[in-house]
Amino acid sequence: MSEFDKELDTSGLNCPLPIIKAKKEINTMESGQVLHIISTDPGAVKDFESFANQTGNELLKSEEKDSKFYFLMKKT
């Protein structure tokens, strides 16, 4: 079993597009589901922290690996 329900790859997109796309995707999901987001925008780290605080969705994981940023966001 994977640790997420949907995956969204926003590689190559810069702020605010990763957040806009993630918001759209989360809106189609059910409460408790987890979205895995991949980004190449260094600003996405702070953006997704703010996004979680503003929307009440839970940022489960935020990590950087090989110049990419990976986030797990749980819809509340």
N, CA and C of each residue as an Amber inpcrd file, in Angstrom:
protein
   228
   0.8460000  -1.1990000   0.0000000   0.0000000   0.0000000   0.0000000
   0.8880000   1.2580000   0.0000000   0.5650000   2.1910000  -0.8560000
   1.3730000   3.4160000  -0.9100000   0.9000000   4.3670000   0.1880000
   1.7370000   5.3600000   0.4790000   1.3990000   6.2800000   1.5570000
   0.5900000   7.4770000   1.0730000   0.1590000   7.4470000  -0.1960000
  -0.6690000   8.5450000  -0.7010000  -1.7200000   8.0100000  -1.6800000
  -2.7480000   8.8300000  -1.8880000  -3.8640000   8.4360000  -2.7540000
  -3.7280000   8.9760000  -4.1760000  -3.1490000  10.1650000  -4.2980000
  -2.9630000  10.7830000  -5.6160000  -1.5970000  11.4320000  -5.6700000
  -1.0790000  11.5700000  -6.8980000   0.2240000  12.2200000  -7.0710000
   0.0820000  13.3690000  -8.0560000   0.7550000  14.4690000  -7.7380000
   0.7310000  15.6540000  -8.5940000   2.1720000  16.0930000  -8.8310000
   2.5960000  16.0640000 -10.0900000   3.9600000  16.4740000 -10.4310000
   3.9250000  17.8840000 -11.0060000   4.4800000  18.8450000 -10.2650000
   4.4890000  20.2350000 -10.7310000   5.9050000  20.6630000 -11.1180000
   6.7580000  19.7000000 -11.4480000   8.1400000  20.0030000 -11.8350000
   8.1750000  21.0050000 -12.9810000   9.0520000  21.9920000 -12.8540000
   9.2060000  23.0000000 -13.8970000   8.2830000  24.1940000 -13.7190000
   7.3320000  24.0820000 -12.8170000   6.4100000  25.1950000 -12.5720000
   6.8840000  26.0030000 -11.3730000   6.7110000  27.3140000 -11.4630000
   7.1070000  28.1770000 -10.3560000   5.8830000  28.7620000  -9.6670000
   6.1320000  29.2760000  -8.4700000   5.1010000  29.9010000  -7.6520000
   4.3140000  30.9040000  -8.5040000   3.0040000  30.9300000  -8.4150000
   2.1500000  30.1720000  -7.4840000   1.5420000  28.9040000  -8.0940000
   2.0040000  28.4860000  -9.2660000   1.3550000  27.3610000  -9.9600000
   1.3110000  26.0530000  -9.1730000   2.3930000  25.6420000  -8.4890000
   2.2880000  24.3850000  -7.7300000   1.1650000  24.4130000  -6.6910000
   1.0140000  25.5550000  -6.0120000  -0.0410000  25.6900000  -4.9980000
  -1.4220000  25.6760000  -5.6520000  -1.5690000  26.4000000  -6.7470000
  -2.8630000  26.4540000  -7.4420000  -3.2760000  25.0600000  -7.8930000
  -2.3430000  24.3330000  -8.4900000  -2.6430000  22.9820000  -8.9610000
  -2.9480000  22.0330000  -7.8000000  -2.1860000  22.1660000  -6.7250000
  -2.4160000  21.3170000  -5.5480000  -3.7800000  21.6040000  -4.9320000
  -4.1440000  22.8780000  -4.8770000  -5.4310000  23.2640000  -4.3010000
  -6.5690000  22.6480000  -5.1160000  -6.4430000  22.7390000  -6.4420000
  -7.4500000  22.1710000  -7.3450000  -7.5860000  20.6640000  -7.1210000
  -6.4440000  20.0020000  -7.0090000  -6.4250000  18.5480000  -6.8390000
  -7.0220000  18.1510000  -5.4930000  -6.6440000  18.8610000  -4.4410000
  -7.1500000  18.5520000  -3.0960000  -8.6650000  18.7330000  -3.0340000
  -9.1710000  19.7120000  -3.7750000 -10.6120000  19.9500000  -3.7770000
 -11.4010000  18.7800000  -4.3650000 -10.7520000  17.9360000  -5.1680000
 -11.4390000  16.7910000  -5.7690000 -11.3290000  15.5480000  -4.8780000
 -10.5510000  15.6610000  -3.8110000 -10.2840000  14.5040000  -2.9620000
 -11.2100000  14.4740000  -1.7520000 -11.2680000  13.3080000  -1.1190000
 -12.0960000  13.1630000   0.0660000 -11.2610000  13.3880000   1.3160000
 -11.9250000  13.7860000   2.3730000 -11.2660000  14.0270000   3.6450000
 -10.4900000  12.7870000   4.0840000  -9.2380000  13.0090000   4.5150000
  -8.4120000  11.8980000   4.9610000  -7.4850000  11.3560000   3.8810000
  -7.7610000  11.7180000   2.6200000  -6.8870000  11.2600000   1.5370000
  -5.6130000  12.0980000   1.5180000  -4.5580000  11.5090000   0.9430000
  -3.2460000  12.1630000   0.9410000  -2.7780000  12.4130000  -0.4960000
  -2.3050000  13.6390000  -0.7310000  -1.7850000  14.0420000  -2.0350000
  -0.2660000  14.1410000  -1.9550000   0.4100000  13.4860000  -2.8860000
   1.8760000  13.5560000  -2.9810000   2.2040000  14.5740000  -4.0620000
   2.9420000  15.6070000  -3.7000000   3.2690000  16.6810000  -4.6450000
   4.7740000  16.7010000  -4.8750000   5.1430000  16.7980000  -6.1530000
   6.5540000  16.8980000  -6.5250000   6.7440000  18.2900000  -7.1370000
   7.7960000  18.9840000  -6.7050000   8.0530000  20.3300000  -7.2080000
   9.5470000  20.5550000  -7.3880000   9.8850000  21.4630000  -8.3030000
  11.2860000  21.8490000  -8.4810000  11.4980000  23.2860000  -8.0150000
  10.4380000  23.9230000  -7.5240000  10.5090000  25.3140000  -7.0810000
  10.9350000  25.3790000  -5.6130000  12.1300000  25.9410000  -5.3250000
  12.5940000  26.0250000  -3.9360000  11.6330000  26.7970000  -3.0410000
  10.8850000  27.7100000  -3.6190000   9.9150000  28.4900000  -2.8480000
   8.7250000  27.6660000  -2.3980000   8.5650000  26.4900000  -2.9770000
   7.4090000  25.6480000  -2.6680000   7.4120000  25.1930000  -1.2150000
   8.5940000  25.0700000  -0.6170000   8.6710000  24.6140000   0.7720000
   7.8730000  25.5420000   1.6820000   8.1740000  26.8360000   1.6060000
   7.4430000  27.8150000   2.4150000   5.9910000  27.9350000   1.9450000
   5.7950000  27.8690000   0.6350000   4.4420000  27.9930000   0.0830000
   3.5120000  26.9170000   0.6250000   3.9890000  25.6700000   0.6550000
   3.1210000  24.5870000   1.1100000   2.9110000  24.6200000   2.6210000
   3.8920000  25.1400000   3.3570000   3.6950000  25.3220000   4.8010000
   2.5840000  26.3480000   5.0340000   2.6480000  27.4490000   4.3170000
   1.6190000  28.4910000   4.4310000   0.2630000  27.9710000   3.9840000
   0.2710000  27.2470000   2.8810000  -0.9660000  26.6810000   2.3240000
  -1.6460000  25.7800000   3.3570000  -0.8630000  24.9510000   4.0270000
  -1.4070000  24.0460000   5.0510000  -2.0060000  24.8550000   6.2020000
  -1.2870000  25.8880000   6.6370000  -1.7800000  26.7280000   7.7380000
  -3.0690000  27.4420000   7.3680000  -3.1420000  27.9390000   6.1330000
  -4.3030000  28.7110000   5.7060000  -5.5290000  27.8440000   5.4480000
  -5.3120000  26.6290000   4.9360000  -6.4500000  25.7930000   4.5440000
  -6.8370000  24.7770000   5.6040000  -5.9450000  24.5500000   6.5780000
  -6.2370000  23.5530000   7.5970000  -5.8890000  22.1380000   7.1650000
  -5.4350000  21.9830000   5.9150000  -4.9710000  20.6670000   5.4780000
  -3.6420000  20.3870000   6.1660000  -3.3220000  19.1190000   6.3380000
  -2.1500000  18.7520000   7.1210000  -0.9620000  18.4040000   6.2350000
   0.1430000  19.1330000   6.4310000   1.3730000  18.8280000   5.7060000
   2.0940000  17.7280000   6.4780000   2.0100000  16.4980000   5.9570000
   2.5600000  15.3430000   6.6590000   4.0720000  15.2370000   6.4950000
   4.5390000  15.6100000   5.3010000   5.9680000  15.4430000   5.0320000
   6.4230000  16.4840000   4.0240000   7.6340000  16.9740000   4.2060000
   8.2390000  17.9270000   3.2890000   9.7170000  17.5740000   3.2240000
  10.1890000  17.1500000   2.0620000  11.6070000  16.7950000   1.9680000
  12.1990000  17.1880000   0.6240000  13.5110000  17.3720000   0.6170000
  14.2320000  17.7140000  -0.6080000  15.1670000  16.5660000  -0.9390000
  15.1390000  16.1660000  -2.2090000  16.0230000  15.0970000  -2.6520000
  16.3710000  15.3340000  -4.1140000  17.6460000  15.3550000  -4.4430000
  18.1040000  15.5370000  -5.8260000  17.4750000  16.7530000  -6.4980000
  17.5050000  17.8990000  -5.8220000  16.9900000  19.1750000  -6.3480000
  15.4840000  19.1610000  -6.6030000  14.8020000  18.2030000  -6.0340000
  13.3360000  18.1890000  -6.1290000  12.7780000  18.2150000  -4.7210000
  11.5680000  18.7060000  -4.6170000  10.9140000  18.8260000  -3.3240000
   9.6740000  17.9440000  -3.3340000   9.5080000  17.2020000  -2.2460000
   8.3980000  16.2570000  -2.1520000   7.5520000  16.5890000  -0.9320000
   6.2580000  16.6070000  -1.1330000   5.3270000  16.9480000  -0.0520000
   4.2220000  15.9080000   0.0170000   3.8070000  15.6120000   1.2300000
   2.6120000  14.8000000   1.4390000   1.6230000  15.6820000   2.1800000
   0.4730000  15.8930000   1.5710000  -0.5430000  16.7330000   2.1890000
  -1.8350000  15.9490000   2.3610000  -2.3280000  15.9720000   3.5840000
  -3.5530000  15.2420000   3.9110000  -4.7310000  16.1970000   3.9330000
  -5.7730000  15.8540000   3.2040000  -6.9790000  16.6980000   3.2040000
  -7.7360000  16.4750000   4.5000000  -8.1060000  17.5660000   5.1570000
  -8.8290000  17.4320000   6.4280000 -10.2980000  17.7190000   6.2590000
